[in-house]
């Protein structure tokens, strides 16, 4: 069973429709307690964190709801996790979308070292299809198993993740700058694009994550 985190973001319907189309058992998590790491504490084998929105507002919603700590514990325990769009960016230390307030930083989940930066010198957001080059190939990458190199995925974002640790980036795209389009580390995976809006190849990526080796 896949647990989908709903913290009030949009775009959740298309994710649930994509999972249903693939025949994958999934439902919204009813609260952070359903991410419990205690034996028998969680009904879920995997967690999917989709959505879009503002970095600071999303983090505030996660903190208030209790999901922030539950997600950190799930990821640190190396339980299967997939983040989509803001679900990638919130994994990082901080974001230029959420500058310090009165000198106090507004951190993300801080499970991946690095910062989220605004695209320089070009109209934002980036909206539409973009070529995605894989920097990790199977078997090192589970996500991109069976996908053609330089696959086009659908993007919509004004900020991009900039990992501080080499080797985490699994795919790159170019929009003004070359940037991280996906990360993979152990059971942790996250993508900047929207696989649920990326046609057959996007569905294939979701299937790869949900059922490795298929």
LUMTOR-622892 format. One line per field, with one value per atom (N, C-alpha, C, CB): y, z, x; atom name. Coordinates in Angstrom, 3 decimals. Glycine has a CB too. Layout:
BEGIN
y	Y;... .
z	Z;... .
x	X;... .
atome	CA;... .
// end
This chain:
BEGIN
y	-1.201;0.000;1.253;0.005;2.202;3.477;4.524;3.913;5.234;6.344;7.652;6.364;8.444;9.733;10.836;9.898;11.686;12.764;13.901;13.267;14.272;15.388;16.453;14.923;17.528;18.617;19.866;18.938;19.696;20.810;21.351;21.893;20.721;21.180;20.782;20.615;21.426;21.051;19.880;22.237;19.475;18.487;17.069;18.874;16.823;15.480;14.522;15.529;15.061;14.220;13.516;15.036;14.240;13.635;12.552;14.699;12.713;11.683;10.429;12.203;10.584;9.434;8.739;9.869;9.521;8.931;8.113;10.023;8.638;7.919;6.597;8.782;6.605;5.371;4.361;5.680;4.868;3.975;3.379;4.726;4.165;3.668;2.537;4.807;2.612;1.572;0.372;2.146;0.471;-0.617;-0.724;-1.905;0.398;0.410;0.775;1.396;0.001;0.285;1.515;-0.937;2.531;3.787;4.494;4.708;5.236;6.129;7.248;5.361;8.318;9.413;8.967;10.642;9.362;9.145;9.967;9.515;9.405;10.081;11.008;9.055;10.932;11.779;11.255;11.848;12.037;11.616;10.337;12.700;10.001;8.768;7.536;8.679;7.669;6.538;6.319;6.743;7.162;6.965;6.405;8.287;5.891;5.367;4.247;4.866;4.273;3.248;2.067;3.852;2.138;1.035;-0.194;1.434;-1.407;-2.613;-2.615;-3.869;-2.750;-2.737;-1.361;-3.646;-0.316;1.028;1.747;1.841;1.340;2.012;1.027;2.673;1.412;0.547;0.627;0.909;1.494;1.768;1.131;3.264;0.662;0.189;1.300;-1.001;2.245;3.334;4.627;3.033;5.749;7.065;7.897;7.781;8.528;9.437;10.833;8.960;11.813;13.188;14.098;13.657;14.322;15.173;16.583;14.575;17.430;18.743;19.860;18.986;21.034;22.244;23.341;22.635;24.468;25.551;26.227;25.037;27.091;27.925;27.151;29.250;27.219;26.464;26.751;26.790;28.012;28.358;27.928;29.856;28.147;27.781;26.269;28.310;25.531;24.075;23.564;23.450;24.115;23.684;24.014;24.332;25.169;25.533;24.543;26.965;24.160;23.197;21.848;23.021;21.438;20.165;20.224;19.788;21.355;21.497;21.492;22.785;22.260;22.361;21.014;23.407;20.280;19.004;17.868;18.627;18.034;16.972;16.092;16.134;16.351;15.540;15.752;15.848;16.932;17.223;16.205;18.639;16.002;15.068;13.635;15.197;13.290;11.930;11.608;11.736;12.563;12.353;12.221;13.506;13.064;12.981;11.611;14.094;11.131;9.838;8.716;9.584;8.790;7.780;7.737;8.077;8.915;8.991;8.563;10.419;9.024;8.649;7.143;9.379;6.501;5.052;4.323;4.652;5.071;4.534;3.681;3.710;4.184;3.564;4.158;3.777;3.394;3.876;5.172;2.820;6.158;7.501;8.077;8.436;8.722;9.461;10.851;8.716;11.883;13.262;13.775;14.156;14.572;15.153;16.654;14.562;17.405;18.865;19.468;19.370;20.062;20.617;19.504;21.373;18.274;17.121;16.814;15.918;17.320;17.289;18.457;17.333;19.653;20.846;20.876;22.078;20.390;20.441;19.506;20.109;18.590;17.701;18.421;16.559;19.611;20.311;21.209;21.136;21.777;22.573;23.844;22.926;24.544;25.845;26.202;26.944;27.322;27.757;29.271;27.243;29.774;31.213;31.710;31.554;30.800;31.176;31.507;30.051;31.082;31.301;31.918;29.970;33.213;33.853;33.946;35.255;34.166;34.297;35.428;34.542;35.225;36.233;36.707;35.671;38.011;38.591;37.837;38.578;37.464;36.787;35.312;37.428;34.792;33.373;32.599;33.159;31.537;30.761;30.015;29.771;29.731;28.952;27.652;29.747;26.655;25.444;24.540;24.677;23.658;22.583;21.365;22.240;20.193;18.961;18.583;17.823;19.097;18.944;17.485;19.572;16.710;15.324;15.182;14.371;16.237;16.289;17.611;16.152;17.578;18.834;19.615;18.552;20.908;21.751;22.794;20.912;23.583;24.716;24.716;26.047;25.277;25.470;26.914;25.148;27.077;28.399;28.817;28.399;30.141;30.667;30.682;32.086;30.325;30.409;31.848;29.914;32.055;33.423;33.880;33.519;35.156;35.819;35.301;35.771;34.692;34.205;34.181;32.804;34.284;34.285;33.008;34.441;33.165;32.011;32.147;31.902;31.048;29.700;29.059;28.834;27.987;27.103;26.254;26.207;26.312;25.520;24.742;26.423;23.435;22.629;21.484;23.488;20.890;19.709;20.113;18.900;19.333;19.602;18.274;20.448;18.290;17.100;16.820;17.263;15.578;15.179;14.132;14.627;14.471;13.578;12.812;14.373;11.506;10.676;10.658;9.245;10.978;10.909;9.623;12.121;8.910;7.560;6.626;7.491;5.529;4.554;3.284;4.253;2.518;1.231;0.388;0.481;-0.377;-0.645;0.393;-1.987;1.422;2.440;3.269;3.357;3.386;4.118;3.155;5.204;3.183;2.421;3.178;2.106;4.497;5.308;5.199;6.749;5.169;5.315;3.989;6.234;2.890;1.572;1.493;0.465;1.156;0.971;2.247;0.210;3.408;4.684;5.109;5.782;5.714;6.156;7.351;6.506;7.380;8.525;9.795;8.312;10.910;12.197;12.148;12.597;11.579;11.564;12.964;10.552;13.317;14.585;14.358;15.198;15.162;15.167;16.566;14.713;16.639;17.911;18.609;17.685;19.880;20.672;21.922;21.067;22.361;23.699;24.143;23.710;25.049;25.504;26.729;24.370;27.510;28.712;28.553;29.899;27.490;27.239;25.827;27.415;25.625;24.321;23.910;24.350;22.614;22.078;22.032;20.675;22.373;22.385;21.562;23.860;20.230;19.384;19.774;17.921;19.696;20.030;18.806;20.686;17.624;16.380;15.735;15.410;15.440;14.774;13.389;14.671;12.975;11.618;11.434;10.755;12.467;12.341;12.557;13.326;13.399;13.747;12.542;14.924;12.204;11.071;11.516;10.215;12.788;13.318;14.829;12.925;15.388;16.834;17.356;17.184;18.630;19.336;20.720;19.434;21.432;22.755;23.769;22.751;24.825;25.989;27.165;25.814;27.905;28.927;28.281;29.876;27.405;26.676;25.181;27.117;24.389;22.942;22.666;22.141;21.948;21.777;20.347;22.743;20.038;18.715;18.514;18.536;17.485;17.177;15.982;16.910;15.217;14.058;13.665;12.864;13.097;12.545;11.129;13.417;10.296;8.952;8.653;7.887;8.136;7.747;6.671;8.974;5.435;4.349;4.228;4.562;4.203;4.098;5.459;3.391;6.527;7.885;8.238;8.911;8.727;9.222;10.460;8.116;11.397;12.590;13.198;13.620;13.802;14.387;15.787;13.494;16.673;18.028;18.070;18.981;17.205;17.180;16.434;16.521;16.400;15.752;14.492;16.714;13.318;12.093;11.824;10.910;12.234;11.987;12.805;12.291;13.804;14.627;14.410;16.102;13.355;13.147;11.931;13.009;11.582;10.542;9.155;10.876;8.315;6.908;6.756;6.152;7.593;7.460;7.910;8.272;8.885;9.272;8.166;10.529;7.476;6.338;5.219;5.819;5.029;4.016;4.323;3.904;5.583;5.966;5.656;7.469;5.990;5.692;4.187;6.266;3.419;1.968;1.448;1.302;2.010;1.608;1.825;2.380;2.966;3.265;2.327;4.718;2.100;1.298;-0.186;1.506;-0.651;-2.076;-2.221;-2.775;-2.036;-2.118;-3.460;-1.912;-3.378;-4.605;-5.049;-5.693;-4.332;-4.715;-4.241;-4.142 .
z	0.000;0.000;0.000;1.238;-0.873;-0.954;-0.185;-2.430;0.703;1.411;0.736;2.873;0.397;-0.266;0.759;-1.499;0.940;1.931;1.364;2.341;2.068;1.678;2.758;1.465;2.454;3.419;2.935;3.667;1.939;1.435;0.113;2.419;-0.514;-1.800;-2.917;-2.064;-4.066;-5.244;-5.961;-6.193;-7.050;-7.967;-7.416;-8.311;-6.343;-5.777;-6.553;-4.325;-7.161;-7.909;-9.068;-8.413;-9.792;-10.941;-10.503;-11.757;-9.328;-8.799;-8.452;-7.552;-7.777;-7.408;-8.653;-6.491;-9.679;-10.919;-11.603;-11.863;-11.584;-12.207;-11.492;-12.201;-10.159;-9.396;-9.671;-7.886;-9.760;-10.045;-11.439;-9.910;-12.391;-13.755;-13.803;-14.688;-12.937;-12.871;-12.032;-12.310;-11.433;-10.596;-9.263;-11.319;-8.768;-7.521;-6.360;-7.606;-5.305;-4.117;-3.415;-3.153;-3.242;-2.626;-1.994;-3.669;-0.948;-0.341;0.371;0.647;0.674;1.433;2.867;1.418;3.389;4.805;5.637;5.149;6.717;7.565;8.586;8.284;8.689;9.628;9.799;10.984;10.450;10.609;11.404;11.270;12.242;13.019;12.111;14.021;10.887;9.964;9.312;8.896;9.649;9.205;10.339;8.694;11.359;12.520;12.123;13.569;12.691;12.405;13.372;12.457;14.325;15.266;14.523;16.416;14.952;14.287;14.221;15.016;13.014;12.820;12.940;13.799;13.017;13.250;12.020;13.897;10.829;9.598;8.650;8.930;8.028;7.022;5.670;6.860;5.555;4.268;4.144;4.051;2.938;2.608;1.993;1.654;1.347;0.655;0.885;-0.869;0.831;0.979;-0.256;2.260;-0.793;-1.932;-1.468;-3.156;-1.725;-1.284;-2.515;-0.257;-3.088;-4.262;-3.877;-5.247;-4.887;-4.642;-5.276;-3.194;-5.186;-5.645;-4.635;-7.095;-4.779;-3.843;-3.347;-2.680;-2.367;-1.821;-0.743;-1.243;-0.779;0.141;1.600;-0.111;1.979;3.380;3.826;3.591;2.957;3.316;3.453;2.266;2.562;2.634;3.909;1.401;4.249;5.465;6.706;5.559;6.713;7.860;8.023;7.700;6.892;6.954;7.485;5.564;7.073;7.557;9.045;6.767;9.482;10.899;11.761;11.135;11.354;12.134;12.218;11.519;11.094;11.051;11.737;9.623;11.943;12.510;11.468;13.399;10.200;9.139;8.995;7.828;9.336;9.127;9.845;9.609;11.123;11.888;11.431;13.378;11.139;10.702;9.382;10.567;8.458;7.168;7.342;6.207;8.185;8.427;8.985;9.402;9.943;10.544;9.523;11.747;8.679;7.640;6.684;6.859;6.243;5.276;5.920;4.711;7.133;7.817;8.032;9.168;8.228;8.380;7.046;9.038;5.958;4.609;4.177;4.537;4.482;4.003;2.634;5.017;1.733;0.376;0.346;-0.403;-0.362;-0.406;-1.801;0.680;-2.330;-3.586;-3.399;-4.738;-3.647;-3.628;-5.049;-2.839;-5.273;-6.590;-6.446;-7.219;-7.261;-7.328;-5.971;-7.788;-5.243;-3.928;-2.985;-3.330;-3.289;-2.507;-2.676;-2.885;-3.724;-3.863;-3.109;-5.359;-3.344;-2.796;-1.276;-3.318;-0.661;0.801;1.500;1.233;0.745;1.342;1.695;0.406;1.122;1.256;2.493;0.012;2.731;3.944;3.959;4.084;2.811;2.779;1.333;3.444;1.150;-0.190;-0.282;-0.547;-1.443;-1.694;-1.779;-2.982;-1.914;-1.901;-0.485;-2.492;0.503;1.900;2.636;2.576;2.401;3.063;4.569;2.481;5.331;6.785;7.178;7.412;8.274;8.825;10.149;9.006;10.245;11.452;11.844;12.621;10.823;11.060;11.352;12.163;11.430;11.733;10.434;12.707;10.214;8.976;8.947;8.824;7.739;7.560;6.871;6.720;7.639;7.059;6.414;8.113;5.516;4.989;5.885;3.552;5.324;6.109;6.437;5.362;5.679;5.958;5.957;7.296;5.014;4.869;3.676;4.705;2.864;1.789;1.922;0.365;2.056;2.143;0.835;2.493;0.958;-0.220;-0.095;-1.456;-1.160;-1.148;-2.414;-1.015;-2.298;-3.450;-3.923;-3.093;-5.222;-5.761;-6.845;-6.332;-7.030;-8.078;-9.403;-7.721;-10.479;-11.790;-12.067;-12.878;-12.514;-12.771;-14.186;-12.528;-14.321;-15.613;-16.681;-16.117;-16.330;-17.343;-16.762;-17.851;-17.661;-17.219;-16.454;-18.412;-15.325;-14.543;-14.291;-13.191;-14.062;-13.938;-15.282;-13.185;-15.209;-16.358;-16.409;-16.264;-17.536;-17.691;-18.993;-17.674;-18.902;-20.110;-20.104;-21.299;-21.267;-21.429;-21.543;-22.658;-20.901;-20.966;-21.030;-19.740;-21.786;-21.929;-20.625;-23.090;-20.197;-18.921;-19.178;-17.948;-18.823;-19.049;-17.774;-19.519;-17.868;-16.702;-16.389;-16.927;-15.162;-14.722;-13.950;-13.856;-13.601;-13.052;-13.967;-11.581;-14.345;-15.203;-14.416;-16.443;-14.825;-14.172;-14.242;-14.822;-13.226;-12.023;-10.917;-11.474;-11.116;-10.072;-9.885;-10.411;-10.931;-10.849;-10.979;-11.939;-10.005;-10.107;-10.919;-8.718;-10.772;-11.404;-12.918;-11.004;-13.509;-14.958;-15.691;-15.288;-15.007;-15.626;-16.824;-14.598;-17.993;-19.177;-19.864;-18.810;-19.407;-20.037;-20.995;-18.962;-22.123;-23.065;-22.535;-24.397;-22.826;-22.442;-23.071;-22.885;-22.346;-22.799;-22.946;-24.135;-21.957;-21.915;-21.610;-20.858;-22.232;-21.928;-20.848;-23.205;-19.783;-18.720;-18.597;-17.371;-17.902;-17.760;-16.459;-17.791;-16.582;-15.452;-15.270;-15.657;-14.034;-13.728;-12.397;-13.661;-12.466;-11.247;-11.544;-10.650;-10.494;-10.575;-9.837;-10.021;-9.068;-8.243;-8.528;-6.724;-8.284;-8.560;-7.395;-9.882;-7.193;-6.102;-6.507;-5.700;-5.563;-5.786;-4.680;-5.809;-4.878;-3.830;-3.526;-4.243;-2.251;-1.836;-1.808;-0.466;-1.995;-1.919;-3.300;-0.874;-3.830;-5.131;-5.095;-5.568;-6.240;-6.364;-6.066;-5.488;-5.568;-5.279;-6.519;-4.203;-7.433;-8.612;-9.527;-9.367;-9.869;-10.751;-12.159;-10.171;-12.313;-13.631;-13.614;-14.024;-14.791;-14.933;-16.090;-15.160;-15.994;-17.087;-17.189;-16.854;-18.257;-18.479;-18.672;-19.696;-17.873;-18.043;-17.487;-17.315;-18.339;-17.965;-17.445;-16.904;-16.464;-15.903;-15.976;-14.421;-15.908;-15.759;-14.283;-16.262;-14.010;-12.616;-12.343;-12.269;-11.073;-10.606;-10.845;-9.100;-11.627;-11.911;-11.109;-13.391;-10.515;-9.709;-8.796;-10.607;-7.662;-6.740;-6.381;-5.461;-6.130;-5.607;-4.602;-6.756;-3.443;-2.392;-1.550;-1.511;-1.685;-0.971;-1.404;0.536;-0.448;-0.752;-0.993;0.377;-0.929;-1.156;-2.628;-0.297;-3.203;-4.572;-4.628;-5.580;-5.486;-5.654;-7.022;-4.519;-7.614;-8.950;-8.952;-10.010;-9.773;-9.896;-10.846;-10.382;-11.841;-12.830;-12.279;-14.144;-13.105;-12.710;-13.534;-12.883;-13.019;-13.794;-14.073;-13.062;-13.161;-13.349;-14.493;-12.070;-14.970;-16.102;-17.334;-15.717;-17.306;-18.353;-19.220;-17.733;-19.373;-20.307;-19.911;-21.642;-20.927;-20.698;-19.986;-22.024;-20.357;-19.738;-18.276;-20.522;-17.962;-16.562;-15.742;-16.458;-16.331;-15.647;-15.442;-16.438;-16.432;-16.299;-15.132;-17.584;-14.953;-13.818;-12.495;-13.891;-12.393;-11.161;-10.905;-11.235;-11.959;-11.809;-11.370;-13.116;-11.932;-11.526;-10.040;-12.319;-9.556;-8.129;-7.272;-7.833;-7.680;-6.852;-6.906;-7.307;-8.066;-8.243;-8.887;-9.114;-8.136;-8.709;-9.400;-7.610;-10.576;-11.296;-12.293;-10.335;-12.365;-13.339;-14.722;-12.945 .
x	0.848;0.000;0.885;-0.960;0.543;1.244;0.456;1.448;1.121;0.507;0.857;0.946;-0.137;0.063;-0.169;-0.894;0.828;0.741;-0.082;2.150;-1.135;-1.997;-1.908;-3.479;-1.173;-1.044;-1.781;0.439;-2.671;-3.455;-2.980;-3.458;-1.979;-1.472;-2.424;-0.072;-2.252;-3.024;-2.379;-3.165;-3.011;-2.440;-2.444;-1.039;-3.170;-3.162;-4.064;-3.594;-5.114;-6.034;-5.366;-7.178;-4.485;-3.822;-2.846;-3.094;-2.247;-1.350;-2.149;-0.586;-3.259;-4.078;-4.625;-5.231;-5.000;-5.490;-4.396;-6.003;-3.160;-2.050;-1.788;-0.781;-1.808;-1.598;-2.715;-1.522;-3.949;-5.075;-4.949;-6.409;-4.500;-4.328;-3.303;-3.898;-2.311;-1.290;-1.725;-0.013;-2.901;-3.394;-2.689;-3.263;-2.140;-1.390;-2.311;-0.208;-2.269;-3.070;-2.505;-3.095;-3.334;-2.883;-4.064;-2.196;-3.768;-4.758;-4.023;-5.693;-4.761;-4.178;-3.900;-5.110;-2.757;-2.478;-3.452;-1.008;-3.930;-4.908;-4.246;-5.766;-2.921;-2.195;-0.789;-2.913;0.078;1.475;1.639;2.256;0.672;0.772;0.775;-0.382;0.271;0.283;1.644;-0.759;2.596;3.978;4.826;4.579;4.204;4.919;5.871;3.933;7.074;8.072;7.988;9.460;7.089;6.918;6.393;5.953;6.757;6.263;4.738;6.762;4.219;2.775;2.159;2.130;2.997;2.475;2.004;3.493;2.471;2.080;1.425;3.290;0.311;-0.309;0.386;-1.766;1.414;2.025;3.411;2.120;3.689;5.030;5.867;4.956;5.202;5.887;5.114;6.028;5.842;5.225;5.524;5.732;4.493;4.624;4.211;3.748;5.070;4.827;4.805;5.922;3.622;3.498;3.074;2.500;2.915;2.340;3.115;2.238;2.557;3.208;2.887;2.747;3.551;3.281;4.538;2.505;4.376;5.447;6.201;4.877;7.529;8.376;8.019;9.845;7.958;7.705;6.315;7.871;5.314;3.944;3.811;2.950;4.478;4.417;5.085;5.080;6.257;6.938;6.119;8.313;5.490;4.657;3.507;4.110;2.892;1.792;2.277;1.155;3.471;4.012;4.338;5.263;4.884;5.215;3.957;6.009;2.951;1.714;1.005;0.778;0.999;0.283;1.035;0.009;2.340;3.147;3.811;2.310;3.526;4.110;5.619;3.427;6.113;7.532;8.408;7.867;8.188;9.006;8.778;8.706;7.520;7.221;7.907;5.716;7.925;8.582;10.092;8.259;10.666;12.116;12.488;12.572;11.723;12.024;11.876;11.113;10.858;10.636;11.831;9.326;12.285;13.382;14.699;13.506;14.959;16.204;16.271;16.322;15.111;15.058;15.209;13.756;15.350;15.529;14.341;16.809;13.153;11.924;11.586;10.748;10.974;10.708;9.908;9.972;10.449;9.861;10.064;10.494;9.021;9.130;8.547;8.409;9.350;8.884;8.724;9.853;7.685;7.416;7.304;6.123;8.059;8.043;8.404;6.660;7.448;7.780;8.229;6.569;7.810;8.247;9.722;7.444;10.344;11.807;12.430;12.221;11.942;12.586;12.588;11.903;11.526;11.437;12.412;10.043;13.033;14.021;15.314;14.317;15.531;16.802;16.837;17.072;18.031;18.241;17.411;19.701;17.377;16.716;16.403;17.600;15.696;15.308;15.355;13.903;15.762;15.710;14.273;16.456;13.323;11.912;11.438;11.059;12.208;11.845;13.032;11.406;13.313;14.456;14.236;14.699;15.326;15.194;14.236;16.563;13.535;12.632;13.203;11.185;13.479;14.089;15.352;13.089;16.116;17.385;17.295;18.067;16.082;15.905;15.687;14.712;16.473;16.326;15.001;17.485;14.534;13.312;13.718;12.222;14.100;14.679;13.644;15.419;14.153;13.336;13.452;13.745;13.205;13.284;14.724;12.612;15.670;17.103;17.554;17.436;17.023;17.486;18.434;16.286;18.548;19.540;20.292;18.865;21.618;22.377;22.293;23.851;22.071;22.007;20.914;21.786;20.763;19.841;18.997;20.611;17.822;16.945;17.104;15.445;17.392;17.728;16.730;19.162;16.608;15.735;16.481;15.232;15.766;16.379;16.817;15.405;18.056;18.524;18.208;20.021;17.914;17.935;17.018;19.246;15.939;15.006;13.613;15.409;12.642;11.259;10.942;10.314;10.260;9.820;8.319;10.614;7.637;8.179;8.493;7.215;9.309;9.444;8.176;10.749;7.483;6.264;6.365;4.987;6.227;6.177;7.169;6.420;7.314;8.156;9.609;7.730;10.475;11.913;12.657;12.389;13.742;14.566;15.300;15.565;15.257;15.847;16.927;14.760;18.158;19.299;19.608;20.546;19.697;19.949;21.441;19.425;21.773;23.166;23.443;23.509;22.377;22.479;21.706;21.936;22.329;21.679;21.408;22.538;20.400;20.185;21.456;19.003;21.806;20.999;21.152;21.357;22.008;22.176;20.912;23.347;20.114;18.856;17.684;18.785;16.803;15.561;14.528;15.008;14.497;13.459;13.472;13.617;14.661;14.764;14.959;15.899;14.708;14.792;13.843;14.461;14.384;13.549;13.112;12.357;13.571;13.222;14.335;12.978;13.985;15.007;15.788;14.372;17.083;17.915;17.337;19.405;17.440;16.905;15.380;17.549;14.726;13.265;12.738;12.757;11.625;10.963;9.908;10.321;10.004;9.007;8.407;9.631;7.272;6.564;6.973;5.034;7.376;7.856;6.989;9.337;6.889;6.373;6.988;4.789;7.971;8.648;9.509;9.515;9.763;10.592;11.909;9.841;12.033;13.215;13.730;12.887;15.013;15.609;16.501;16.418;16.626;17.432;18.900;16.941;19.761;21.215;21.876;21.783;22.007;22.598;24.036;22.546;24.413;25.778;26.677;25.764;26.103;26.861;26.903;26.240;28.086;28.181;27.553;29.638;27.030;26.530;25.061;27.289;24.368;22.945;22.081;22.550;22.560;21.772;21.639;22.410;20.392;20.121;19.744;19.013;19.363;19.006;19.171;17.548;19.404;19.578;18.724;21.070;18.379;17.714;18.352;16.149;18.036;18.607;17.494;19.551;17.508;16.647;17.438;15.237;18.097;19.079;20.355;18.495;20.204;21.351;21.059;21.640;22.102;21.926;21.644;23.200;20.593;20.184;19.749;19.051;19.639;19.237;17.736;19.580;17.410;16.008;15.501;15.828;16.407;16.010;17.152;15.598;16.814;17.810;17.415;17.943;18.416;18.198;19.301;18.175;18.881;19.821;19.161;20.244;19.658;19.002;17.559;19.086;16.643;15.215;14.572;14.497;15.369;14.868;14.982;15.641;13.891;13.891;12.992;13.405;13.356;12.538;12.826;12.810;11.795;11.914;11.312;11.218;11.906;11.378;10.183;12.472;10.170;9.087;7.874;9.567;6.829;5.576;5.375;4.373;5.748;5.539;4.062;6.141;3.196;1.768;1.175;1.022;1.927;1.488;2.360;1.501;3.177;4.184;3.906;5.543;2.643;2.272;2.752;2.797;2.917;3.256;4.600;3.285;5.582;6.900;6.879;7.935;6.037;5.876;5.243;5.039;4.251;3.643;4.657;2.439;5.530;6.562;7.484;7.362;7.832;8.679;7.978;9.039;6.690;5.956;5.902;4.531;5.713;5.697;7.057;5.279;8.131;9.480;9.695;10.529;9.209;9.381;8.551;8.997;7.307;6.392;6.741;4.942;7.214;7.509;8.884;6.413;9.950;11.306;11.526;12.372;12.181;12.515;11.474;12.741;10.325;9.294;9.674;7.924 .
atome	N;CA;C;CB;N;CA;C;CB;N;CA;C;CB;N;CA;C;CB;N;CA;C;CB;N;CA;C;CB;N;CA;C;CB;N;CA;C;CB;N;CA;C;CB;N;CA;C;CB;N;CA;C;CB;N;CA;C;CB;N;CA;C;CB;N;CA;C;CB;N;CA;C;CB;N;CA;C;CB;N;CA;C;CB;N;CA;C;CB;N;CA;C;CB;N;CA;C;CB;N;CA;C;CB;N;CA;C;CB;N;CA;C;CB;N;CA;C;CB;N;CA;C;CB;N;CA;C;CB;N;CA;C;CB;N;CA;C;CB;N;CA;C;CB;N;CA;C;CB;N;CA;C;CB;N;CA;C;CB;N;CA;C;CB;N;CA;C;CB;N;CA;C;CB;N;CA;C;CB;N;CA;C;CB;N;CA;C;CB;N;CA;C;CB;N;CA;C;CB;N;CA;C;CB;N;CA;C;CB;N;CA;C;CB;N;CA;C;CB;N;CA;C;CB;N;CA;C;CB;N;CA;C;CB;N;CA;C;CB;N;CA;C;CB;N;CA;C;CB;N;CA;C;CB;N;CA;C;CB;N;CA;C;CB;N;CA;C;CB;N;CA;C;CB;N;CA;C;CB;N;CA;C;CB;N;CA;C;CB;N;CA;C;CB;N;CA;C;CB;N;CA;C;CB;N;CA;C;CB;N;CA;C;CB;N;CA;C;CB;N;CA;C;CB;N;CA;C;CB;N;CA;C;CB;N;CA;C;CB;N;CA;C;CB;N;CA;C;CB;N;CA;C;CB;N;CA;C;CB;N;CA;C;CB;N;CA;C;CB;N;CA;C;CB;N;CA;C;CB;N;CA;C;CB;N;CA;C;CB;N;CA;C;CB;N;CA;C;CB;N;CA;C;CB;N;CA;C;CB;N;CA;C;CB;N;CA;C;CB;N;CA;C;CB;N;CA;C;CB;N;CA;C;CB;N;CA;C;CB;N;CA;C;CB;N;CA;C;CB;N;CA;C;CB;N;CA;C;CB;N;CA;C;CB;N;CA;C;CB;N;CA;C;CB;N;CA;C;CB;N;CA;C;CB;N;CA;C;CB;N;CA;C;CB;N;CA;C;CB;N;CA;C;CB;N;CA;C;CB;N;CA;C;CB;N;CA;C;CB;N;CA;C;CB;N;CA;C;CB;N;CA;C;CB;N;CA;C;CB;N;CA;C;CB;N;CA;C;CB;N;CA;C;CB;N;CA;C;CB;N;CA;C;CB;N;CA;C;CB;N;CA;C;CB;N;CA;C;CB;N;CA;C;CB;N;CA;C;CB;N;CA;C;CB;N;CA;C;CB;N;CA;C;CB;N;CA;C;CB;N;CA;C;CB;N;CA;C;CB;N;CA;C;CB;N;CA;C;CB;N;CA;C;CB;N;CA;C;CB;N;CA;C;CB;N;CA;C;CB;N;CA;C;CB;N;CA;C;CB;N;CA;C;CB;N;CA;C;CB;N;CA;C;CB;N;CA;C;CB;N;CA;C;CB;N;CA;C;CB;N;CA;C;CB;N;CA;C;CB;N;CA;C;CB;N;CA;C;CB;N;CA;C;CB;N;CA;C;CB;N;CA;C;CB;N;CA;C;CB;N;CA;C;CB;N;CA;C;CB;N;CA;C;CB;N;CA;C;CB;N;CA;C;CB;N;CA;C;CB;N;CA;C;CB;N;CA;C;CB;N;CA;C;CB;N;CA;C;CB;N;CA;C;CB;N;CA;C;CB;N;CA;C;CB;N;CA;C;CB;N;CA;C;CB;N;CA;C;CB;N;CA;C;CB;N;CA;C;CB;N;CA;C;CB;N;CA;C;CB;N;CA;C;CB;N;CA;C;CB;N;CA;C;CB;N;CA;C;CB;N;CA;C;CB;N;CA;C;CB;N;CA;C;CB;N;CA;C;CB;N;CA;C;CB;N;CA;C;CB;N;CA;C;CB;N;CA;C;CB;N;CA;C;CB;N;CA;C;CB;N;CA;C;CB;N;CA;C;CB;N;CA;C;CB;N;CA;C;CB;N;CA;C;CB;N;CA;C;CB;N;CA;C;CB;N;CA;C;CB;N;CA;C;CB;N;CA;C;CB;N;CA;C;CB;N;CA;C;CB;N;CA;C;CB;N;CA;C;CB;N;CA;C;CB;N;CA;C;CB;N;CA;C;CB;N;CA;C;CB;N;CA;C;CB;N;CA;C;CB;N;CA;C;CB;N;CA;C;CB;N;CA;C;CB;N;CA;C;CB;N;CA;C;CB;N;CA;C;CB;N;CA;C;CB;N;CA;C;CB;N;CA;C;CB;N;CA;C;CB;N;CA;C;CB;N;CA;C;CB;N;CA;C;CB;N;CA;C;CB .
// end
